[in-house]
Amino acid sequence: MSSFAKFCITKKIENWNIAEEVKQKLSVIHPNFPVRVNHAKIYVEKQPLQFVLIGHHLARKGRIVALRVPKRTKALALNIRILYQGWVLVQVDLQIFLIKTSMQNFPDQNKYAEDLKLLDLDNVNYYKSLPNQQVINLLSKSHFQFMPTLQDSYGFSIAEGFSVATPAITTNICALPELITPEENGYLLELPLNESREWKNWLHGEKLQTAEAALEQIIKFLDRFRYMNI
């Protein structure tokens, strides 16, 4: 379902004596969703810039980053609203919907205990669950889908977001760069990659600056918008 998946398969079978024959039989067919809108999304200056997050796993999917960004934008007085579906609604005028998030994502939750306290910010609302149609509605109303994931495969929610003209900000791992054309339908946050096109340092983990990188892309978008409207 992606060039990344094809790459993974060919790596696994590279020592087979029929590897070349198998490779010739591999075709990439991306998943698809019905197109739900017929026009591009429009951002109006001074309107809260709204983000939506979808998916399980708080740490693996980069939800910790999503909790840090609202705090940073609030400090900078940016007009951003993040909707955190997992289920969290963050409004710092950066509105995050956190959808379907599992708090049991790392053996030692003390690793992000301080970050979980950010759920108590006055710009964060926590949701237990949402039906799929409400998720689609949040995608439709949001200016960006925010997916700063550290480990993934495809990113189905990003493709689903495209069905309602919602661009995405995500990392450059696995198949995600196949979906995003920077500054056309979103932005990529650059992580160091290994030969398998996954995050290079996940096991021993260096301190990532992903939240700062995400904030930089958000500011870049706002600056680009202002420049276009001068």
Sequence and secondary structure as in RCSB ss.txt:
>XXXX:A:sequence
MSSFAKFCITKKIENWNIAEEVKQKLSVIHPNFPVRVNHAKIYVEKQPLQFVLIGHHLARKGRIVALRVPKRTKA
LALNIRILYQGWVLVQVDLQIFLIKTSMQNFPDQNKYAEDLKLLDLDNVNYYKSLPNQQVINLLSKSHFQFMPTL
QDSYGFSIAEGFSVATPAITTNICALPELITPEENGYLLELPLNESREWKNWLHGEKLQTAEAALEQIIKFLDRF
RYMNI
>XXXX:A:secstr
  HHHHHHHHHHTTTSTTHHHHHHT            SS     TTS EEEEEE S TTTTTHHHHHHHHHHHHH
TT  EEEEEETTEEEEBSEEEEEES  S  SS GGGGHHHHGGGGSTTEEE S   HHHHHHHHHH SEEEE  S
S S  HHHHHHHTTT  EEEESSTTHHHH  BTTTEEEE   B TTSSBTTTTT     HHHHHHHHHHHHHHHH
HHHT 
